[in-house]
Amino acid sequence: MSIDAAFPFRNFSSNPTRCDERVYHGSFDLDLAGNSLSGSSFAPALISFTRNSTALDPGELAAWQYLHHSTYTISDPDESLDGFMLDHPANDPFVGPTCPADVTPEALLNTLVYNGVTVPNN
């Protein structure tokens, strides 16, 4: 299972040197019950505040940004996601020349709450 932002562009795909200065934020409440996840050779889930492919390949950070000031709340009483992979940094790890906001690794201020517990950044 992949739980991620999926869409937050850092630059325009038609012109990768042109900055997309929009900052994305959002939230969701996800309730899981009675699910069985099986057959995963890696982890039962990837939870990311950026695009899932960027979480797996940080070389894509120039194209995709992290959400800012966002909250994911996941209720999973069966713990079907237990052992999930997490991409939840405190600061944006990308520093680059394209966007003015990328001069420093700014604080993202995102929150992940899993089964009522706030999960620390990684």
Protein Blocks (a to p, Z undefined) as FASTA:
>chain_A
ZZdeklacfbdfklmmbccfbdcddddddddehiacehiakbmbdcdfbdfklmmmmmlm
mmpccdehiacddddfkommgoiacdddfbdfbdcfkbmklmpccdfkiacdeehiacdd
ZZ
